[in-house]
Amino acid sequence: MNNGQEKKLYRSEQNKVFAGVCGGLAAYFGWDATVLRILWVVVTIFSVGAGIIAYLIFWLVMPRQVDAAAWSQGQGGYANPNGLR
């Protein structure tokens, strides 16, 4: 189980290449992000670009991952693993 915590889908700020969609989906489903990215590219190639449209839709619909500690301290709120602004 998930110890009473609700599982939420976010775009990843730590594991992203472009917008964090594949990293967020991989974290939500417990998959490896690299495998998901490779599958996404293969599906995009064989579906004549439908994967690009799906990625753009996910990018618009999925919220960015928020770092609760930074948000509560008024430091911007978006996760930044390197501490850079």
PDB file of N, CA, C and O in Angstrom:
ATOM      1  N   MET A   1       0.834  -1.193   0.000  1.00  0.00           N
ATOM      2  CA  MET A   1       0.000   0.000   0.000  1.00  0.00           C
ATOM      3  C   MET A   1       0.867   1.240   0.000  1.00  0.00           C
ATOM      4  O   MET A   1       2.094   1.149   0.001  1.00  0.00           O
ATOM      5  N   ASN A   2       0.234   2.391  -0.001  1.00  0.00           N
ATOM      6  CA  ASN A   2       0.974   3.651  -0.060  1.00  0.00           C
ATOM      7  C   ASN A   2       0.878   4.445   1.241  1.00  0.00           C
ATOM      8  O   ASN A   2       1.001   5.669   1.225  1.00  0.00           O
ATOM      9  N   ASN A   3       0.661   3.764   2.364  1.00  0.00           N
ATOM     10  CA  ASN A   3       0.641   4.383   3.696  1.00  0.00           C
ATOM     11  C   ASN A   3      -0.337   5.541   3.811  1.00  0.00           C
ATOM     12  O   ASN A   3      -0.046   6.518   4.501  1.00  0.00           O
ATOM     13  N   GLY A   4      -1.470   5.461   3.165  1.00  0.00           N
ATOM     14  CA  GLY A   4      -2.490   6.488   3.276  1.00  0.00           C
ATOM     15  C   GLY A   4      -2.243   7.725   2.430  1.00  0.00           C
ATOM     16  O   GLY A   4      -3.071   8.636   2.424  1.00  0.00           O
ATOM     17  N   GLN A   5      -1.132   7.780   1.720  1.00  0.00           N
ATOM     18  CA  GLN A   5      -0.852   8.932   0.877  1.00  0.00           C
ATOM     19  C   GLN A   5      -1.457   8.711  -0.504  1.00  0.00           C
ATOM     20  O   GLN A   5      -1.378   7.626  -1.079  1.00  0.00           O
ATOM     21  N   GLU A   6      -2.058   9.773  -1.010  1.00  0.00           N
ATOM     22  CA  GLU A   6      -2.660   9.705  -2.338  1.00  0.00           C
ATOM     23  C   GLU A   6      -1.571   9.842  -3.390  1.00  0.00           C
ATOM     24  O   GLU A   6      -0.713  10.720  -3.304  1.00  0.00           O
ATOM     25  N   LYS A   7      -1.618   8.966  -4.382  1.00  0.00           N
ATOM     26  CA  LYS A   7      -0.649   8.987  -5.465  1.00  0.00           C
ATOM     27  C   LYS A   7      -1.078  10.051  -6.470  1.00  0.00           C
ATOM     28  O   LYS A   7      -2.217  10.032  -6.938  1.00  0.00           O
ATOM     29  N   LYS A   8      -0.167  10.997  -6.815  1.00  0.00           N
ATOM     30  CA  LYS A   8      -0.505  12.076  -7.736  1.00  0.00           C
ATOM     31  C   LYS A   8       0.454  12.091  -8.909  1.00  0.00           C
ATOM     32  O   LYS A   8       1.621  11.717  -8.786  1.00  0.00           O
ATOM     33  N   LEU A   9      -0.051  12.525 -10.032  1.00  0.00           N
ATOM     34  CA  LEU A   9       0.721  12.581 -11.262  1.00  0.00           C
ATOM     35  C   LEU A   9       1.224  14.004 -11.476  1.00  0.00           C
ATOM     36  O   LEU A   9       0.433  14.940 -11.599  1.00  0.00           O
ATOM     37  N   TYR A  10       2.546  14.161 -11.520  1.00  0.00           N
ATOM     38  CA  TYR A  10       3.175  15.455 -11.744  1.00  0.00           C
ATOM     39  C   TYR A  10       4.260  15.316 -12.806  1.00  0.00           C
ATOM     40  O   TYR A  10       4.801  14.229 -13.009  1.00  0.00           O
ATOM     41  N   ARG A  11       4.576  16.424 -13.486  1.00  0.00           N
ATOM     42  CA  ARG A  11       5.761  16.457 -14.337  1.00  0.00           C
ATOM     43  C   ARG A  11       6.972  16.523 -13.422  1.00  0.00           C
ATOM     44  O   ARG A  11       7.015  17.333 -12.497  1.00  0.00           O
ATOM     45  N   SER A  12       7.937  15.686 -13.675  1.00  0.00           N
ATOM     46  CA  SER A  12       9.115  15.603 -12.823  1.00  0.00           C
ATOM     47  C   SER A  12      10.044  16.785 -13.053  1.00  0.00           C
ATOM     48  O   SER A  12      10.291  17.186 -14.191  1.00  0.00           O
ATOM     49  N   GLU A  13      10.557  17.339 -11.957  1.00  0.00           N
ATOM     50  CA  GLU A  13      11.568  18.394 -12.047  1.00  0.00           C
ATOM     51  C   GLU A  13      12.967  17.809 -11.857  1.00  0.00           C
ATOM     52  O   GLU A  13      13.950  18.435 -12.253  1.00  0.00           O
ATOM     53  N   GLN A  14      13.073  16.622 -11.259  1.00  0.00           N
ATOM     54  CA  GLN A  14      14.373  15.999 -11.054  1.00  0.00           C
ATOM     55  C   GLN A  14      14.778  15.119 -12.229  1.00  0.00           C
ATOM     56  O   GLN A  14      15.952  15.074 -12.595  1.00  0.00           O
ATOM     57  N   ASN A  15      13.832  14.432 -12.809  1.00  0.00           N
ATOM     58  CA  ASN A  15      14.112  13.447 -13.855  1.00  0.00           C
ATOM     59  C   ASN A  15      13.462  13.897 -15.155  1.00  0.00           C
ATOM     60  O   ASN A  15      12.479  13.315 -15.614  1.00  0.00           O
ATOM     61  N   LYS A  16      14.036  14.954 -15.742  1.00  0.00           N
ATOM     62  CA  LYS A  16      13.445  15.438 -16.978  1.00  0.00           C
ATOM     63  C   LYS A  16      14.509  15.661 -18.035  1.00  0.00           C
ATOM     64  O   LYS A  16      15.663  15.969 -17.734  1.00  0.00           O
ATOM     65  N   VAL A  17      14.090  15.496 -19.280  1.00  0.00           N
ATOM     66  CA  VAL A  17      14.950  15.795 -20.415  1.00  0.00           C
ATOM     67  C   VAL A  17      14.406  17.024 -21.118  1.00  0.00           C
ATOM     68  O   VAL A  17      15.161  17.933 -21.463  1.00  0.00           O
ATOM     69  N   PHE A  18      13.101  17.053 -21.332  1.00  0.00           N
ATOM     70  CA  PHE A  18      12.493  18.191 -22.009  1.00  0.00           C
ATOM     71  C   PHE A  18      11.544  18.937 -21.074  1.00  0.00           C
ATOM     72  O   PHE A  18      11.826  20.066 -20.673  1.00  0.00           O
ATOM     73  N   ALA A  19      10.435  18.317 -20.732  1.00  0.00           N
ATOM     74  CA  ALA A  19       9.456  18.985 -19.873  1.00  0.00           C
ATOM     75  C   ALA A  19       9.111  18.172 -18.628  1.00  0.00           C
ATOM     76  O   ALA A  19       8.334  18.635 -17.793  1.00  0.00           O
ATOM     77  N   GLY A  20       9.665  16.982 -18.486  1.00  0.00           N
ATOM     78  CA  GLY A  20       9.414  16.166 -17.313  1.00  0.00           C
ATOM     79  C   GLY A  20       8.217  15.246 -17.404  1.00  0.00           C
ATOM     80  O   GLY A  20       7.839  14.623 -16.413  1.00  0.00           O
ATOM     81  N   VAL A  21       7.611  15.150 -18.580  1.00  0.00           N
ATOM     82  CA  VAL A  21       6.418  14.313 -18.742  1.00  0.00           C
ATOM     83  C   VAL A  21       6.755  12.837 -18.551  1.00  0.00           C
ATOM     84  O   VAL A  21       6.106  12.156 -17.758  1.00  0.00           O
ATOM     85  N   CYS A  22       7.749  12.341 -19.258  1.00  0.00           N
ATOM     86  CA  CYS A  22       8.105  10.913 -19.135  1.00  0.00           C
ATOM     87  C   CYS A  22       8.632  10.594 -17.748  1.00  0.00           C
ATOM     88  O   CYS A  22       8.340   9.526 -17.210  1.00  0.00           O
ATOM     89  N   GLY A  23       9.401  11.496 -17.161  1.00  0.00           N
ATOM     90  CA  GLY A  23       9.896  11.280 -15.802  1.00  0.00           C
ATOM     91  C   GLY A  23       8.755  11.209 -14.796  1.00  0.00           C
ATOM     92  O   GLY A  23       8.779  10.388 -13.878  1.00  0.00           O
ATOM     93  N   GLY A  24       7.761  12.066 -14.969  1.00  0.00           N
ATOM     94  CA  GLY A  24       6.610  12.056 -14.077  1.00  0.00           C
ATOM     95  C   GLY A  24       5.747  10.821 -14.246  1.00  0.00           C
ATOM     96  O   GLY A  24       5.294  10.233 -13.263  1.00  0.00           O
ATOM     97  N   LEU A  25       5.519  10.425 -15.494  1.00  0.00           N
ATOM     98  CA  LEU A  25       4.743   9.206 -15.744  1.00  0.00           C
ATOM     99  C   LEU A  25       5.463   7.975 -15.202  1.00  0.00           C
ATOM    100  O   LEU A  25       4.838   7.084 -14.625  1.00  0.00           O
ATOM    101  N   ALA A  26       6.782   7.931 -15.393  1.00  0.00           N
ATOM    102  CA  ALA A  26       7.566   6.794 -14.894  1.00  0.00           C
ATOM    103  C   ALA A  26       7.512   6.727 -13.373  1.00  0.00           C
ATOM    104  O   ALA A  26       7.378   5.639 -12.812  1.00  0.00           O
ATOM    105  N   ALA A  27       7.612   7.854 -12.705  1.00  0.00           N
ATOM    106  CA  ALA A  27       7.539   7.867 -11.245  1.00  0.00           C
ATOM    107  C   ALA A  27       6.154   7.438 -10.766  1.00  0.00           C
ATOM    108  O   ALA A  27       6.040   6.717  -9.776  1.00  0.00           O
ATOM    109  N   TYR A  28       5.116   7.869 -11.449  1.00  0.00           N
ATOM    110  CA  TYR A  28       3.744   7.532 -11.054  1.00  0.00           C
ATOM    111  C   TYR A  28       3.492   6.026 -11.155  1.00  0.00           C
ATOM    112  O   TYR A  28       2.882   5.430 -10.267  1.00  0.00           O
ATOM    113  N   PHE A  29       3.969   5.418 -12.248  1.00  0.00           N
ATOM    114  CA  PHE A  29       3.721   3.997 -12.461  1.00  0.00           C
ATOM    115  C   PHE A  29       4.818   3.099 -11.895  1.00  0.00           C
ATOM    116  O   PHE A  29       4.678   1.876 -11.906  1.00  0.00           O
ATOM    117  N   GLY A  30       5.916   3.692 -11.395  1.00  0.00           N
ATOM    118  CA  GLY A  30       7.004   2.904 -10.835  1.00  0.00           C
ATOM    119  C   GLY A  30       7.876   2.256 -11.894  1.00  0.00           C
ATOM    120  O   GLY A  30       8.448   1.192 -11.657  1.00  0.00           O
ATOM    121  N   TRP A  31       7.988   2.879 -13.055  1.00  0.00           N
ATOM    122  CA  TRP A  31       8.785   2.354 -14.155  1.00  0.00           C
ATOM    123  C   TRP A  31      10.110   3.094 -14.242  1.00  0.00           C
ATOM    124  O   TRP A  31      10.317   4.104 -13.569  1.00  0.00           O
ATOM    125  N   ASP A  32      11.000   2.582 -15.075  1.00  0.00           N
ATOM    126  CA  ASP A  32      12.252   3.262 -15.367  1.00  0.00           C
ATOM    127  C   ASP A  32      11.977   4.324 -16.435  1.00  0.00           C
ATOM    128  O   ASP A  32      11.388   4.024 -17.473  1.00  0.00           O
ATOM    129  N   ALA A  33      12.404   5.559 -16.180  1.00  0.00           N
ATOM    130  CA  ALA A  33      12.120   6.661 -17.094  1.00  0.00           C
ATOM    131  C   ALA A  33      12.787   6.472 -18.456  1.00  0.00           C
ATOM    132  O   ALA A  33      12.226   6.868 -19.478  1.00  0.00           O
ATOM    133  N   THR A  34      13.968   5.876 -18.480  1.00  0.00           N
ATOM    134  CA  THR A  34      14.670   5.663 -19.748  1.00  0.00           C
ATOM    135  C   THR A  34      13.898   4.696 -20.642  1.00  0.00           C
ATOM    136  O   THR A  34      13.774   4.919 -21.846  1.00  0.00           O
ATOM    137  N   VAL A  35      13.389   3.640 -20.055  1.00  0.00           N
ATOM    138  CA  VAL A  35      12.598   2.666 -20.821  1.00  0.00           C
ATOM    139  C   VAL A  35      11.334   3.338 -21.362  1.00  0.00           C
ATOM    140  O   VAL A  35      10.966   3.126 -22.518  1.00  0.00           O
ATOM    141  N   LEU A  36      10.679   4.133 -20.548  1.00  0.00           N
ATOM    142  CA  LEU A  36       9.476   4.829 -20.992  1.00  0.00           C
ATOM    143  C   LEU A  36       9.792   5.793 -22.134  1.00  0.00           C
ATOM    144  O   LEU A  36       9.025   5.887 -23.093  1.00  0.00           O
ATOM    145  N   ARG A  37      10.909   6.509 -22.041  1.00  0.00           N
ATOM    146  CA  ARG A  37      11.296   7.433 -23.115  1.00  0.00           C
ATOM    147  C   ARG A  37      11.548   6.691 -24.428  1.00  0.00           C
ATOM    148  O   ARG A  37      11.134   7.148 -25.493  1.00  0.00           O
ATOM    149  N   ILE A  38      12.225   5.554 -24.347  1.00  0.00           N
ATOM    150  CA  ILE A  38      12.484   4.760 -25.552  1.00  0.00           C
ATOM    151  C   ILE A  38      11.176   4.263 -26.147  1.00  0.00           C
ATOM    152  O   ILE A  38      10.983   4.337 -27.360  1.00  0.00           O
ATOM    153  N   LEU A  39      10.281   3.761 -25.315  1.00  0.00           N
ATOM    154  CA  LEU A  39       8.976   3.312 -25.805  1.00  0.00           C
ATOM    155  C   LEU A  39       8.195   4.461 -26.434  1.00  0.00           C
ATOM    156  O   LEU A  39       7.527   4.283 -27.452  1.00  0.00           O
ATOM    157  N   TRP A  40       8.284   5.638 -25.823  1.00  0.00           N
ATOM    158  CA  TRP A  40       7.570   6.804 -26.340  1.00  0.00           C
ATOM    159  C   TRP A  40       8.077   7.160 -27.741  1.00  0.00           C
ATOM    160  O   TRP A  40       7.283   7.470 -28.629  1.00  0.00           O
ATOM    161  N   VAL A  41       9.389   7.117 -27.935  1.00  0.00           N
ATOM    162  CA  VAL A  41       9.966   7.425 -29.250  1.00  0.00           C
ATOM    163  C   VAL A  41       9.534   6.387 -30.280  1.00  0.00           C
ATOM    164  O   VAL A  41       9.184   6.737 -31.408  1.00  0.00           O
ATOM    165  N   VAL A  42       9.557   5.116 -29.897  1.00  0.00           N
ATOM    166  CA  VAL A  42       9.141   4.052 -30.824  1.00  0.00           C
ATOM    167  C   VAL A  42       7.676   4.224 -31.209  1.00  0.00           C
ATOM    168  O   VAL A  42       7.327   4.125 -32.385  1.00  0.00           O
ATOM    169  N   VAL A  43       6.824   4.479 -30.233  1.00  0.00           N
ATOM    170  CA  VAL A  43       5.401   4.690 -30.530  1.00  0.00           C
ATOM    171  C   VAL A  43       5.215   5.919 -31.421  1.00  0.00           C
ATOM    172  O   VAL A  43       4.387   5.904 -32.332  1.00  0.00           O
ATOM    173  N   THR A  44       5.969   6.968 -31.167  1.00  0.00           N
ATOM    174  CA  THR A  44       5.868   8.188 -31.974  1.00  0.00           C
ATOM    175  C   THR A  44       6.258   7.915 -33.419  1.00  0.00           C
ATOM    176  O   THR A  44       5.601   8.396 -34.343  1.00  0.00           O
ATOM    177  N   ILE A  45       7.315   7.152 -33.618  1.00  0.00           N
ATOM    178  CA  ILE A  45       7.759   6.831 -34.979  1.00  0.00           C
ATOM    179  C   ILE A  45       6.718   5.994 -35.711  1.00  0.00           C
ATOM    180  O   ILE A  45       6.384   6.288 -36.860  1.00  0.00           O
ATOM    181  N   PHE A  46       6.200   4.952 -35.057  1.00  0.00           N
ATOM    182  CA  PHE A  46       5.256   4.059 -35.714  1.00  0.00           C
ATOM    183  C   PHE A  46       3.837   4.621 -35.805  1.00  0.00           C
ATOM    184  O   PHE A  46       3.014   4.102 -36.559  1.00  0.00           O
ATOM    185  N   SER A  47       3.549   5.666 -35.050  1.00  0.00           N
ATOM    186  CA  SER A  47       2.216   6.261 -35.128  1.00  0.00           C
ATOM    187  C   SER A  47       2.226   7.564 -35.925  1.00  0.00           C
ATOM    188  O   SER A  47       1.286   8.356 -35.855  1.00  0.00           O
ATOM    189  N   VAL A  48       3.285   7.769 -36.669  1.00  0.00           N
ATOM    190  CA  VAL A  48       3.446   8.939 -37.541  1.00  0.00           C
ATOM    191  C   VAL A  48       3.244  10.246 -36.754  1.00  0.00           C
ATOM    192  O   VAL A  48       2.528  11.145 -37.196  1.00  0.00           O
ATOM    193  N   GLY A  49       3.878  10.329 -35.598  1.00  0.00           N
ATOM    194  CA  GLY A  49       3.897  11.572 -34.845  1.00  0.00           C
ATOM    195  C   GLY A  49       2.819  11.753 -33.795  1.00  0.00           C
ATOM    196  O   GLY A  49       2.763  12.806 -33.160  1.00  0.00           O
ATOM    197  N   ALA A  50       1.969  10.774 -33.590  1.00  0.00           N
ATOM    198  CA  ALA A  50       0.904  10.916 -32.585  1.00  0.00           C
ATOM    199  C   ALA A  50       1.480  11.056 -31.176  1.00  0.00           C
ATOM    200  O   ALA A  50       0.861  11.674 -30.309  1.00  0.00           O
ATOM    201  N   GLY A  51       2.656  10.485 -30.950  1.00  0.00           N
ATOM    202  CA  GLY A  51       3.300  10.605 -29.651  1.00  0.00           C
ATOM    203  C   GLY A  51       3.672  12.041 -29.318  1.00  0.00           C
ATOM    204  O   GLY A  51       3.672  12.430 -28.150  1.00  0.00           O
ATOM    205  N   ILE A  52       3.988  12.829 -30.337  1.00  0.00           N
ATOM    206  CA  ILE A  52       4.315  14.247 -30.123  1.00  0.00           C
ATOM    207  C   ILE A  52       3.081  14.998 -29.645  1.00  0.00           C
ATOM    208  O   ILE A  52       3.159  15.812 -28.724  1.00  0.00           O
ATOM    209  N   ILE A  53       1.957  14.727 -30.266  1.00  0.00           N
ATOM    210  CA  ILE A  53       0.707  15.375 -29.858  1.00  0.00           C
ATOM    211  C   ILE A  53       0.337  14.960 -28.435  1.00  0.00           C
ATOM    212  O   ILE A  53      -0.077  15.794 -27.630  1.00  0.00           O
ATOM    213  N   ALA A  54       0.486  13.667 -28.127  1.00  0.00           N
ATOM    214  CA  ALA A  54       0.183  13.184 -26.777  1.00  0.00           C
ATOM    215  C   ALA A  54       1.113  13.837 -25.757  1.00  0.00           C
ATOM    216  O   ALA A  54       0.673  14.215 -24.672  1.00  0.00           O
ATOM    217  N   TYR A  55       2.398  13.973 -26.098  1.00  0.00           N
ATOM    218  CA  TYR A  55       3.356  14.601 -25.186  1.00  0.00           C
ATOM    219  C   TYR A  55       2.964  16.050 -24.920  1.00  0.00           C
ATOM    220  O   TYR A  55       3.005  16.497 -23.773  1.00  0.00           O
ATOM    221  N   LEU A  56       2.590  16.781 -25.945  1.00  0.00           N
ATOM    222  CA  LEU A  56       2.179  18.176 -25.782  1.00  0.00           C
ATOM    223  C   LEU A  56       0.929  18.293 -24.902  1.00  0.00           C
ATOM    224  O   LEU A  56       0.824  19.204 -24.081  1.00  0.00           O
ATOM    225  N   ILE A  57       0.000  17.378 -25.078  1.00  0.00           N
ATOM    226  CA  ILE A  57      -1.216  17.383 -24.245  1.00  0.00           C
ATOM    227  C   ILE A  57      -0.849  17.114 -22.784  1.00  0.00           C
ATOM    228  O   ILE A  57      -1.322  17.806 -21.883  1.00  0.00           O
ATOM    229  N   PHE A  58       0.002  16.100 -22.553  1.00  0.00           N
ATOM    230  CA  PHE A  58       0.440  15.820 -21.182  1.00  0.00           C
ATOM    231  C   PHE A  58       1.168  17.025 -20.591  1.00  0.00           C
ATOM    232  O   PHE A  58       0.985  17.347 -19.417  1.00  0.00           O
ATOM    233  N   TRP A  59       1.989  17.689 -21.395  1.00  0.00           N
ATOM    234  CA  TRP A  59       2.746  18.851 -20.927  1.00  0.00           C
ATOM    235  C   TRP A  59       1.800  19.967 -20.460  1.00  0.00           C
ATOM    236  O   TRP A  59       2.059  20.634 -19.458  1.00  0.00           O
ATOM    237  N   LEU A  60       0.719  20.154 -21.192  1.00  0.00           N
ATOM    238  CA  LEU A  60      -0.240  21.194 -20.833  1.00  0.00           C
ATOM    239  C   LEU A  60      -1.120  20.803 -19.648  1.00  0.00           C
ATOM    240  O   LEU A  60      -1.508  21.663 -18.857  1.00  0.00           O
ATOM    241  N   VAL A  61      -1.435  19.528 -19.518  1.00  0.00           N
ATOM    242  CA  VAL A  61      -2.391  19.074 -18.508  1.00  0.00           C
ATOM    243  C   VAL A  61      -1.729  18.745 -17.161  1.00  0.00           C
ATOM    244  O   VAL A  61      -2.300  19.027 -16.107  1.00  0.00           O
ATOM    245  N   MET A  62      -0.547  18.159 -17.191  1.00  0.00           N
ATOM    246  CA  MET A  62       0.113  17.730 -15.953  1.00  0.00           C
ATOM    247  C   MET A  62       0.733  18.925 -15.231  1.00  0.00           C
ATOM    248  O   MET A  62       1.467  19.701 -15.844  1.00  0.00           O
ATOM    249  N   PRO A  63       0.449  19.081 -13.940  1.00  0.00           N
ATOM    250  CA  PRO A  63       1.086  20.174 -13.188  1.00  0.00           C
ATOM    251  C   PRO A  63       2.547  19.841 -12.885  1.00  0.00           C
ATOM    252  O   PRO A  63       2.929  18.672 -12.830  1.00  0.00           O
ATOM    253  N   ARG A  64       3.355  20.884 -12.690  1.00  0.00           N
ATOM    254  CA  ARG A  64       4.750  20.676 -12.306  1.00  0.00           C
ATOM    255  C   ARG A  64       4.820  20.195 -10.864  1.00  0.00           C
ATOM    256  O   ARG A  64       3.957  20.506 -10.043  1.00  0.00           O
ATOM    257  N   GLN A  65       5.856  19.439 -10.582  1.00  0.00           N
ATOM    258  CA  GLN A  65       6.091  18.941  -9.232  1.00  0.00           C
ATOM    259  C   GLN A  65       6.477  20.111  -8.338  1.00  0.00           C
ATOM    260  O   GLN A  65       7.346  20.907  -8.696  1.00  0.00           O
ATOM    261  N   VAL A  66       5.843  20.220  -7.185  1.00  0.00           N
ATOM    262  CA  VAL A  66       6.095  21.319  -6.255  1.00  0.00           C
ATOM    263  C   VAL A  66       6.888  20.805  -5.069  1.00  0.00           C
ATOM    264  O   VAL A  66       6.558  19.763  -4.502  1.00  0.00           O
ATOM    265  N   ASP A  67       7.928  21.526  -4.691  1.00  0.00           N
ATOM    266  CA  ASP A  67       8.718  21.202  -3.515  1.00  0.00           C
ATOM    267  C   ASP A  67       8.044  21.861  -2.319  1.00  0.00           C
ATOM    268  O   ASP A  67       8.113  23.080  -2.166  1.00  0.00           O
ATOM    269  N   ALA A  68       7.394  21.070  -1.471  1.00  0.00           N
ATOM    270  CA  ALA A  68       6.586  21.601  -0.367  1.00  0.00           C
ATOM    271  C   ALA A  68       7.414  22.412   0.617  1.00  0.00           C
ATOM    272  O   ALA A  68       6.930  23.417   1.136  1.00  0.00           O
ATOM    273  N   ALA A  69       8.639  22.006   0.885  1.00  0.00           N
ATOM    274  CA  ALA A  69       9.474  22.729   1.851  1.00  0.00           C
ATOM    275  C   ALA A  69       9.810  24.129   1.333  1.00  0.00           C
ATOM    276  O   ALA A  69       9.731  25.103   2.082  1.00  0.00           O
ATOM    277  N   ALA A  70      10.179  24.232   0.065  1.00  0.00           N
ATOM    278  CA  ALA A  70      10.507  25.542  -0.510  1.00  0.00           C
ATOM    279  C   ALA A  70       9.259  26.404  -0.616  1.00  0.00           C
ATOM    280  O   ALA A  70       9.319  27.618  -0.422  1.00  0.00           O
ATOM    281  N   TRP A  71       8.129  25.776  -0.925  1.00  0.00           N
ATOM    282  CA  TRP A  71       6.885  26.531  -1.049  1.00  0.00           C
ATOM    283  C   TRP A  71       6.502  27.145   0.305  1.00  0.00           C
ATOM    284  O   TRP A  71       6.108  28.309   0.374  1.00  0.00           O
ATOM    285  N   SER A  72       6.620  26.359   1.369  1.00  0.00           N
ATOM    286  CA  SER A  72       6.230  26.847   2.685  1.00  0.00           C
ATOM    287  C   SER A  72       7.173  27.940   3.194  1.00  0.00           C
ATOM    288  O   SER A  72       6.781  28.746   4.037  1.00  0.00           O
ATOM    289  N   GLN A  73       8.397  27.977   2.698  1.00  0.00           N
ATOM    290  CA  GLN A  73       9.352  29.001   3.101  1.00  0.00           C
ATOM    291  C   GLN A  73       9.343  30.195   2.154  1.00  0.00           C
ATOM    292  O   GLN A  73      10.130  31.126   2.325  1.00  0.00           O
ATOM    293  N   GLY A  74       8.458  30.177   1.152  1.00  0.00           N
ATOM    294  CA  GLY A  74       8.339  31.286   0.214  1.00  0.00           C
ATOM    295  C   GLY A  74       9.506  31.404  -0.744  1.00  0.00           C
ATOM    296  O   GLY A  74       9.869  32.510  -1.145  1.00  0.00           O
ATOM    297  N   GLN A  75      10.099  30.275  -1.117  1.00  0.00           N
ATOM    298  CA  GLN A  75      11.265  30.295  -1.991  1.00  0.00           C
ATOM    299  C   GLN A  75      10.936  29.872  -3.417  1.00  0.00           C
ATOM    300  O   GLN A  75      11.805  29.331  -4.100  1.00  0.00           O
ATOM    301  N   GLY A  76       9.755  30.089  -3.875  1.00  0.00           N
ATOM    302  CA  GLY A  76       9.431  29.779  -5.259  1.00  0.00           C
ATOM    303  C   GLY A  76       8.588  28.543  -5.429  1.00  0.00           C
ATOM    304  O   GLY A  76       7.675  28.547  -6.254  1.00  0.00           O
ATOM    305  N   GLY A  77       8.849  27.485  -4.691  1.00  0.00           N
ATOM    306  CA  GLY A  77       7.988  26.328  -4.667  1.00  0.00           C
ATOM    307  C   GLY A  77       8.257  25.233  -5.661  1.00  0.00           C
ATOM    308  O   GLY A  77       7.744  24.129  -5.478  1.00  0.00           O
ATOM    309  N   TYR A  78       9.035  25.466  -6.712  1.00  0.00           N
ATOM    310  CA  TYR A  78       9.281  24.396  -7.663  1.00  0.00           C
ATOM    311  C   TYR A  78      10.560  23.671  -7.290  1.00  0.00           C
ATOM    312  O   TYR A  78      11.559  24.285  -6.916  1.00  0.00           O
ATOM    313  N   ALA A  79      10.508  22.361  -7.401  1.00  0.00           N
ATOM    314  CA  ALA A  79      11.639  21.540  -6.996  1.00  0.00           C
ATOM    315  C   ALA A  79      12.860  21.895  -7.820  1.00  0.00           C
ATOM    316  O   ALA A  79      12.785  21.989  -9.045  1.00  0.00           O
ATOM    317  N   ASN A  80      13.986  22.092  -7.148  1.00  0.00           N
ATOM    318  CA  ASN A  80      15.232  22.412  -7.817  1.00  0.00           C
ATOM    319  C   ASN A  80      16.345  21.660  -7.087  1.00  0.00           C
ATOM    320  O   ASN A  80      16.834  22.131  -6.060  1.00  0.00           O
ATOM    321  N   PRO A  81      16.748  20.505  -7.602  1.00  0.00           N
ATOM    322  CA  PRO A  81      17.690  19.666  -6.880  1.00  0.00           C
ATOM    323  C   PRO A  81      19.070  20.294  -6.694  1.00  0.00           C
ATOM    324  O   PRO A  81      19.796  19.907  -5.778  1.00  0.00           O
ATOM    325  N   ASN A  82      19.447  21.251  -7.537  1.00  0.00           N
ATOM    326  CA  ASN A  82      20.773  21.854  -7.442  1.00  0.00           C
ATOM    327  C   ASN A  82      20.788  23.115  -6.613  1.00  0.00           C
ATOM    328  O   ASN A  82      21.859  23.668  -6.366  1.00  0.00           O
ATOM    329  N   GLY A  83      19.640  23.589  -6.175  1.00  0.00           N
ATOM    330  CA  GLY A  83      19.579  24.792  -5.381  1.00  0.00           C
ATOM    331  C   GLY A  83      19.797  26.068  -6.185  1.00  0.00           C
ATOM    332  O   GLY A  83      19.989  27.141  -5.613  1.00  0.00           O
ATOM    333  N   LEU A  84      19.768  25.953  -7.512  1.00  0.00           N
ATOM    334  CA  LEU A  84      19.976  27.126  -8.364  1.00  0.00           C
ATOM    335  C   LEU A  84      18.684  27.879  -8.565  1.00  0.00           C
ATOM    336  O   LEU A  84      17.608  27.283  -8.502  1.00  0.00           O
ATOM    337  N   ARG A  85      18.762  29.146  -8.800  1.00  0.00           N
ATOM    338  CA  ARG A  85      17.569  29.966  -9.053  1.00  0.00           C
ATOM    339  C   ARG A  85      17.546  30.425 -10.471  1.00  0.00           C
ATOM    340  O   ARG A  85      16.620  31.128 -10.877  1.00  0.00           O
TER     341      ARG A  85
END
